[in-house]
Amino acid sequence: MAKLNLEGLRIAILATDGFEQSELIDPRRALDTAGAITEVISPKSGEVKAWNHKDWGLSVDVDQKLDEANPQRYDALLLPGGVMNPDALRVLPKAVAFVRSFFDADKPVAAICHGPWTVVESGSAEGYRMTSWPSLRTDIQNAGGEWVDAEVVVDENLVTSRMPADIPAFNREMIALFGGYSAQRAARGR
C-alpha cells in the first residue's frame, strides 16, 4: 500500500491540562510525519501539561485558543484522552460545539481512550460503532452508540481506540481515514 500523504491537511488537536501524554504526542508525530499541519487548540493559552501514566509529564504549546479557533479552518480533529482532559472539556460549551462542528461537517475525527467523552457530550455518538477506555462503555451506549472492545474501530468518519497500547493501530487507521478525506478533498479541487 502506498504511503498516504496528508500534505496540507490541517488537523485540530483539542486538549487541556491532563491529556495523556502518549495519546497526543505520538499521534501528532505520526500526523506531522505524514505531512499534516497540526495545531493544539485549548481553552487556555500558553501551554497545556500532560499526564504521563501516574504523574505530570511534558508541556505542549497551545497554537490557538479555543475562543478564537474556527473549526472551519481544520480538515480533521484529534481528541486525545487522559481522564482529566476530556472530563474538563466536556463541560465547556465551546469545546463541545467545536467537536460537534466536525461531525456536522462530516469531517474525520479520531478519539482515543477517554477522548470519546467529548464525542458523547456533543451528541455525536449516536449510531456509531466505537471503542474507548472500558469505563466509557455505558456512557457511549446511553448516548446511542455501540461500544466494542477492540484496539481500533473505524466507523464512517470516526476512528477510536481504547488506550496507549493501541496507539500503533490507532495511528495507522487515523492516517488512513484522514488520508481518505484528503484524497476526496483533492478530487473536489479544494
C-alpha positions as CSV (number, residue, x, y, z in Angstrom):
1,M,0.0,0.0,0.0
2,A,1.3,3.4,-0.9
3,K,2.1,5.8,1.9
4,L,-0.8,8.2,2.4
5,N,0.1,11.8,2.0
6,L,-1.6,14.3,4.4
7,E,0.3,17.2,2.9
8,G,-1.5,20.5,3.7
9,L,-4.3,18.8,5.7
10,R,-5.0,21.0,8.8
11,I,-5.6,18.9,12.0
12,A,-7.0,20.4,15.2
13,I,-6.0,18.7,18.4
14,L,-8.4,19.7,21.2
15,A,-6.7,19.4,24.6
16,T,-6.3,20.9,28.0
17,D,-4.3,20.1,31.1
18,G,-4.3,16.4,32.0
19,F,-4.2,14.9,28.5
20,E,-2.5,11.5,28.4
21,Q,1.0,12.4,27.1
22,S,1.4,9.5,24.6
23,E,-2.1,10.0,23.2
24,L,-1.3,13.5,22.0
25,I,2.5,13.3,21.3
26,D,2.6,10.0,19.4
27,P,-0.5,10.6,17.1
28,R,0.7,14.2,16.5
29,R,4.1,13.0,15.4
30,A,2.5,10.4,13.0
31,L,0.3,13.2,11.5
32,D,3.3,15.6,11.2
33,T,5.4,12.9,9.6
34,A,2.6,12.2,7.0
35,G,2.7,15.9,6.1
36,A,-0.3,17.3,8.1
37,I,-0.3,20.6,9.8
38,T,-1.3,20.1,13.4
39,E,-2.4,22.7,15.9
40,V,-3.2,22.3,19.6
41,I,-6.5,24.1,20.4
42,S,-7.2,24.7,24.1
43,P,-9.4,26.7,26.4
44,K,-6.2,28.2,27.9
45,S,-3.3,30.0,26.2
46,G,0.3,29.3,26.6
47,E,0.8,25.6,27.2
48,V,-1.0,22.6,28.5
49,K,0.5,19.9,30.7
50,A,0.4,16.2,30.0
51,W,-0.4,13.4,32.4
52,N,2.1,10.7,31.9
53,H,0.7,7.4,33.4
54,K,0.8,8.3,37.1
55,D,2.3,11.8,37.2
56,W,2.6,15.1,35.4
57,G,4.5,15.0,32.2
58,L,5.6,17.3,29.4
59,S,4.1,20.6,28.5
60,V,2.9,21.3,24.9
61,D,2.5,24.7,23.4
62,V,-1.1,25.9,22.6
63,D,-1.3,27.1,19.0
64,Q,-4.8,28.5,19.1
65,K,-7.0,29.5,22.0
66,L,-10.4,27.7,21.8
67,D,-12.3,31.1,22.0
68,E,-10.5,32.2,18.8
69,A,-10.5,28.8,16.9
70,N,-12.6,28.4,13.9
71,P,-13.4,24.8,13.2
72,Q,-13.9,25.6,9.5
73,R,-10.1,26.2,9.2
74,Y,-9.5,22.5,10.0
75,D,-9.9,19.3,8.0
76,A,-9.9,16.8,10.8
77,L,-9.9,16.6,14.6
78,L,-7.8,14.6,17.1
79,L,-9.2,14.0,20.6
80,P,-6.5,12.6,23.0
81,G,-7.6,11.0,26.2
82,G,-6.4,11.1,29.8
83,V,-9.2,11.2,32.4
84,M,-8.8,14.9,33.3
85,N,-8.5,16.3,29.8
86,P,-11.9,15.2,28.3
87,D,-13.6,15.5,31.6
88,A,-12.7,19.2,31.7
89,L,-13.5,19.8,28.0
90,R,-16.9,18.1,28.1
91,V,-18.3,20.7,30.5
92,L,-17.2,23.7,28.3
93,P,-19.9,24.6,25.8
94,K,-17.4,26.0,23.3
95,A,-15.3,22.7,23.4
96,V,-18.5,20.6,22.9
97,A,-19.6,22.9,20.0
98,F,-16.1,22.7,18.4
99,V,-16.3,18.8,18.5
100,R,-19.9,18.8,17.2
101,S,-18.9,21.0,14.2
102,F,-16.6,18.3,12.8
103,F,-19.5,15.8,12.9
104,D,-21.9,18.3,11.4
105,A,-19.5,18.9,8.5
106,D,-18.7,15.2,8.0
107,K,-15.1,15.8,8.7
108,P,-13.0,12.9,10.2
109,V,-12.5,12.6,13.9
110,A,-10.0,10.4,15.8
111,A,-10.6,9.9,19.6
112,I,-8.6,7.6,21.9
113,C,-9.1,6.4,25.5
114,H,-11.3,8.9,27.3
115,G,-11.4,11.2,24.3
116,P,-14.8,9.9,23.2
117,W,-16.4,11.6,26.3
118,T,-16.5,14.8,24.3
119,V,-18.0,13.0,21.3
120,V,-20.7,11.7,23.7
121,E,-21.2,15.2,25.2
122,S,-21.5,16.7,21.7
123,G,-24.4,14.5,20.9
124,S,-22.5,12.8,18.1
125,A,-22.0,9.3,19.4
126,E,-25.5,8.1,18.3
127,G,-25.4,5.4,15.6
128,Y,-21.6,5.0,15.7
129,R,-19.8,1.8,16.5
130,M,-16.8,2.7,18.6
131,T,-14.4,1.8,21.4
132,S,-12.8,3.7,24.3
133,W,-11.4,3.1,27.7
134,P,-13.7,0.4,29.2
135,S,-15.2,2.8,31.8
136,L,-16.9,4.8,29.0
137,R,-18.9,1.8,27.7
138,T,-22.1,2.8,29.5
139,D,-21.8,6.4,28.5
140,I,-21.4,5.5,24.8
141,Q,-24.3,3.1,25.0
142,N,-26.5,5.6,26.7
143,A,-25.7,8.1,24.0
144,G,-26.9,5.7,21.3
145,G,-23.5,4.3,20.2
146,E,-22.4,0.7,20.0
147,W,-19.4,0.0,22.2
148,V,-17.0,-2.8,21.3
149,D,-13.8,-4.0,23.0
150,A,-11.2,-3.7,20.1
151,E,-7.9,-2.0,19.7
152,V,-9.2,0.2,17.0
153,V,-12.6,0.8,15.4
154,V,-13.4,2.8,12.3
155,D,-17.0,3.7,11.5
156,E,-17.6,6.2,8.7
157,N,-15.7,9.4,9.7
158,L,-14.8,8.3,13.2
159,V,-11.8,6.2,14.4
160,T,-11.5,5.3,18.1
161,S,-9.1,3.3,20.3
162,R,-9.0,2.1,23.9
163,M,-5.6,3.0,25.4
164,P,-2.0,3.9,24.9
165,A,-1.1,0.3,24.0
166,D,-3.4,0.7,21.0
167,I,-1.6,3.8,19.6
168,P,0.1,1.9,16.7
169,A,-3.2,0.6,15.4
170,F,-4.9,4.0,16.1
171,N,-2.2,5.9,14.2
172,R,-2.4,3.6,11.2
173,E,-6.2,3.9,11.0
174,M,-6.2,7.6,11.7
175,I,-3.8,8.3,8.9
176,A,-5.8,6.1,6.6
177,L,-9.1,7.9,7.5
178,F,-7.6,11.4,7.3
179,G,-5.8,10.4,4.0
180,G,-9.0,9.3,2.5
181,Y,-10.6,12.6,3.4
182,S,-7.5,14.4,1.9
183,A,-8.0,12.4,-1.4
184,Q,-11.7,13.3,-1.5
185,R,-10.8,16.9,-0.9
186,A,-8.3,16.8,-3.7
187,A,-10.8,15.2,-6.1
188,R,-13.2,18.1,-5.3
189,G,-10.4,20.6,-6.2
190,R,-10.0,22.1,-2.8
